[in-house]
């Protein structure tokens, strides 16, 4: 569920950044700031993806790939 929320949030951020770039098409300074925000959005996506991979590895180790927690 959390990954869906993160995906929706990243998508919405990209849409907002694109709209800012469109509205600031005639102002190079503000357009550059809008383009810079895309780097932050990409960084957030990388962090979200890495956290999902790491949590999947931890759950896989904790359940020994059986779906049941170890020791139970």
N, C-alpha and C positions, 0 to 999 in steps of 0.2 A: 504494500500500500504506500509506503513512504517513497519508494522509487517512482511510483506514478505521480505523486505530488511533486517530486523533484523534477521530473520530466516536463510536467505542465508548467512549473515555475520557470524553467529554462526556456521553454517555448515562448511563454508570455514575455520574458525579458528580451528575447530576440525580436519579437514583434514590436515591442516598445522602442528598442534601439533602432530598428528599421524605420519606424514612423518618425523618430527624431531626425534620422539622416535625411528623410524625404522633406520634412518641414524646414530643415536647416541647409537645404541644398545650395542656397546662395551665400551662406556665411561659412567660409572655410574653417574658421576657428571652432565654431560650435559643431560643425560636421566632423572635424577631427576628434573632438571630445566624444561624439557619438560612436565613432569607429573604435576609439580606445575602450569604450564600455564593452565592446564585443570580446576583447581579450579577457576581461574580468568574467564575462559569462562563460567563455570557454574554460577558464580556470576552474570555475565552479562546477562545470560539467565533469571535468577530469577528477576533481575531488569527490564528487558524488559517485562516479563510476568506480573509483578506487575503493571508496568505503564499502560499496556493495560487493566488490570482489573480495575484500578482506573479511567482511562479515560472513560471506559464503564459505570461505576457507575455514573460519573459526567454527561455524556451525557444522561443517563437514567433519572437522576433527572431533568436535564435542559429541557428535552423534555416531561417529565411526561409520558413516554412510548408511546407517540403518534407519534413521529417523527417531531412534530412542536415545535418550541421554545415557552416556556411559555411567556405569555404577547403579543403574536402576533396574 
